[in-house]
Every structure is written in structure tokens, then in C-alpha cells.
């Protein structure tokens, strides 16, 4: 809308069904969002209004809450779902603290989706071949792009902890500083949007797919989680002697109880399971461990004050609001019901059937459909609408015949 209209406080409205629009652009049946498809009000968060530094023409972006016209938050809004989870913690005198690790690939422009992605030509005139993981000079070939990314992050007020080259070809990771879950979800969303826009200026393609290249590690969005006591900021995962608390155990127990049911929320696309079924340190399990990257739930080495639980299941393609909400909701469920986790695993291990997770989108949606826990924590309206939208996307994928099928199966008798 125009700047004048925004500053005058003109209300912006949008059809409810847009919150269930699938990635191809279509919509599930209107019964999932109200047969009348009435309007929602988009109410800007005053802390999340940003001048866009990459735009030559003055433009701004405002992150909004999607609210019913009666005033309450729409149950179809993932940002609203996260705010509701945070409120449930607050009712117990607790405040969750999270940080996200975002992985992404930087590729050359890809105008033909039938062709594989390629790394860009760097300042040295060559394409990276994948030998630069954790190298101090690994992004030199893309220095103009990353300098622009850093400047735009500063302009948007996005504090960054560390940037590094990851294991994949032209794959990178940023760690955002820990803080309020809603703020981190907003920052993660803004960062992904920023990457896409800055890449266009440099004639590059940034890809946040979970698995854009075969035989290469995928991209995750690990979520680090701790809980502090409101008023004291004391990490309730550690006691006065620096030892793990019962709340810490119960939080892990809740994470384990919810991971299989919520897999479709953490891994929302067909491609998500390419990452999980070829792990490369992307574990598809609900095991937990101290500092073992093969576990879906990892306890990083830290001081007692920084004790936290890292959920390693979500991919870079996950909705940050929904992934953080689902992870925190599962932990709180464990605290409220005093759930005990399984014993921690260490070293190489085999995943027991009870801690294995769905390995296809179809299986994950089937599990979510049967989940009473998901409906209890997020509401029947949201879960059924989400499943309807994702089922449309799965059906669209299955309507296409892949090059592998033509190459391998066409010659079969």
C-alpha cells in the first residue's frame, strides 16, 4: 500500500484463504478456511517495519499479524500460533529463548529448472568444486555479494553471530543471536527474504531448499532452545549446582513425544525428505544425546548457564514461525505432563522403531492427520487446513514424471 495510506492507519484486509494458499498458488476447499472466505485484518507490528536497503525506490516492509475482524488472532496464522505458545510459557512464569542456524546455497542464475544448479563463477573466474568447507577464504569469490548481505543486515537491524562456509558446494550458514522466539522468527524470515533480493542484484540465485543438490549435504534450520525464569533470567534447565533439572528432562521428553507427529511441520515439502533420507548429519530420529550430531535432539557442550536443546530436524525450507512454535509447544507439553525422556545415546547407534520418524511427506501427513496432540496444541482448524494445503502440493508433485523415471524405467520390459 502507499506510505500515505499506511501512515494514516488505513486498515489492510486479506481473504482468510490466503493463509492456506499452497506453493503452486492454488487453494484447498473453502471449508478449511470458512465457506464465506471472509477477510482478515493485517496489523503491522510496530517493531517490525523496515526500510528496504536493496530497493532503489524508497520502499518498506511491515511484518503483520493476521487477525480476525473481531480482534483475536487468526488460528490459521503461523505467527499467531507462535505468539500463543509463548503466552502459554508466560502463564507459567517462563520465557523461552531460541536461536536459529540457517543454511543456504548460492548458485549461478538458473533459468531452466530441468537443469541442475551450478555454483557461480567467482572473482577468480572459476566455479567452486566443494573443497572450501570452513575455509577462511571460502567466500572470497562471492565477496561483493556477501558485503552487500552484511550491509543490508545491518540496515535491517539483524545481528549476526557467525557466518561460515558449510559442507556443500557453495553452501553457507549464518547463526543468528539467541533471544525472544518471535523476534528470532521475524529475523529468520527477514534474512531469507534479504538473501533472495540481494542475490537478484548480483545475478545470483539463493536457494533455501532442503536438498537442492544430489550427493551433497542438505540445508537445515537448527533451533537452539532454552527457558528462563521471568524476572530473574535464570536458565531453568540448570540448578544452582550447575546440574540438569527435572524441567530440562521433561522438555526433552516432550520434544521426543512430538517429533514424529510434527515432522510435517518441520519438513514441509517433498524435497525435505531428500535431506532426511540421506542424512549427512541431518538425523531423522527423536533420539537425544550430549554433543552427538547423529541425534535429532542434541545437547551442545556449554556452560550450565547456556544449557540448551538443539532440534536438528527442521530444514531451511521450514516456516520459521511454525517450526519454532511446534518445537517449543512440544517441550512445554513435556513440562506440563512431566514426561521423562529415553536414555541419552552416545557414539554410533541404531535408531529404535519407537524413535524413528516419517521419511516421506505422505507418511508425515498421515501421522499428522492421526495426531490428537497436534490438534490439542494448534487447534483442529489449523492442522486440518495445513494438511489440506500440503496434500495439494504432494498431489501436484506426483502428477509429474521425473527424469529418473524416464531414464531408468523406460527401457524396462
Secondary structure, DSSP 4 states (H G I P E B T S, - for coil): --HHHHHTTPPEEEEGGGGG--TTS----GGGT-TT--EEEEEEEEEEEEE-TT-SS--EEEEEEEEETTSSBPTT-HHHHHHHHHHHHHTTTEEEEEEEEEEEEEEE----TTSPP-BPB-TTS-B--S--TT-TTTTGGGHHHHHHHHHHHHHHT--EEEEEE-SSTTEEEEEEPPEEHHHHHHHHHHHHHHHHHHHHHTTEEEE--S--STTS---BEEEEEEEEETTT--BTTB-TTSPBPHHHHHHHHHHHHHHTTTHHHHS-STTHHHHHHS-SS---B--EEES-TTSSEEE-S--GGG--EEE---BTTS-HHHHHHHHHHHHHHHHHTTPPPPPP--SS-PPPGGGB---SHHHHHHHHHH-HHHHHHH-HHHHHHHHHHHHHHHHHHHTS--HHHHHHHTT--
